[in-house]
Each structure stands twice: as C-alpha cells, then as structure tokens.
Amino acid sequence: MKPANEQRDLLKTIARESIRSGLTHGQPLQVDLDKVDETLRQPAATFVTLNLRGQLRGCIGSLQAVRPLAEDVAHNAWAAAFQDFRFPPLTAEEFPDIDIHISLLSEPEPMEVASEDDLLRQVRPGKDGLILEDGPYRSTFLPQVWESLPDPKRFLAELKMKAGLSPDYWSDTIRFSRYTVETV
C-alpha cells in the first residue's frame, strides 16, 4: 500500500489530532471512516514513533494488519504518547515540539534459520525490520533502528535484550520474521 501525498498528509494530521484528543479527552481520535479515502480504510499495520528534540519519546505499533490504516495510526499515535511504558505520558507542554513518524509495515515474512550465524547472513541491514519470538518472549526493531545499531550482531543482541533474553540466547524454538516499512 502506497498512500498518495494528500493521504500521507492526512495520516500525519490524524496522528497529531489523536494525540491532541488524548490531551483534551483522554482517548484517541475517533476516525470517521466514511470521510477518508478507500486506501485509508484498508487494514494495515503501522508504528508511530514520537521524537522530542531529537530523542525518542514514544513508539507503539501493530505487527499485523487488524484495523483500517487511519484507525491504526490514530490508535498507535495516542498509545505512543500516553501508553509507552518507557516514558511518562506526554504533556501539553511537550506536544508542540513532538515530531511524528509513521511507518507502514509490510506483511511479516517468516525466516528459516538454522543458527544465529545463518540469521545474520540472511538479514538485510538498513532494510529489514526484525521480529523475534520464543514462547512468551517477543520483540521487534523497525528498520530505522539500523541507523543507531548498524552492526548486525549488536542489532540482534539488543533485540534479544528488548525481549527480556540474554544477548547470547539461542534455542531450537526461537523464530524470526522480517518486514520492510514505508515511512510517512
């Protein structure tokens, strides 16, 4: 799915208005799907990343397309501002300085890997987002994380730690999927 420029602008507006709704009403923007283009009504998985003065301030998203694109962006923008456990809820004073980045995810593609070395050979730095799953442990890094973690071995170690695992963890049941993103 590749939204046109006016749809991209609308998605940014929906994200900002959803955060504003959170500040004023305590809940995300309720998107009227009858008033948006068909493209924005299609199911999509998105992540919304908030930065404040160049620093991460919240990032929440969906890995599977379960609701319309416009609704997913509204929900994830609100959740990134108010429900990311790593940060206190966004304040009205911070709101004007927030930079909003929206990532539209492709369908995750399961990877067949026999070992960590095999995974490291297959992963495409700078292009792949990666999902790690093993029992109750799960984490993901968007492709944009490669900018701050360009070394594949370190990228993987940090992904494991994000899931609550040790950096050298490996098991026969660990699974990986990859995806790409289009940024809005």
Protein Blocks (a to p, Z undefined) as FASTA:
>chain_A
ZZdfklmmmmmmmmmmmmmmmmmnopacdddfklpcfklmpccdddddddeehiafbdcd
dfbdfbdfklmmmmmmmmmmmmcmkbccddfklmmmpccdddddddddddddfbfklmmm
mpcghkaccdddehjbccdddfklmmmmmbfklmmmmmmmmnopafkbccfkbccddddd
ddZZ
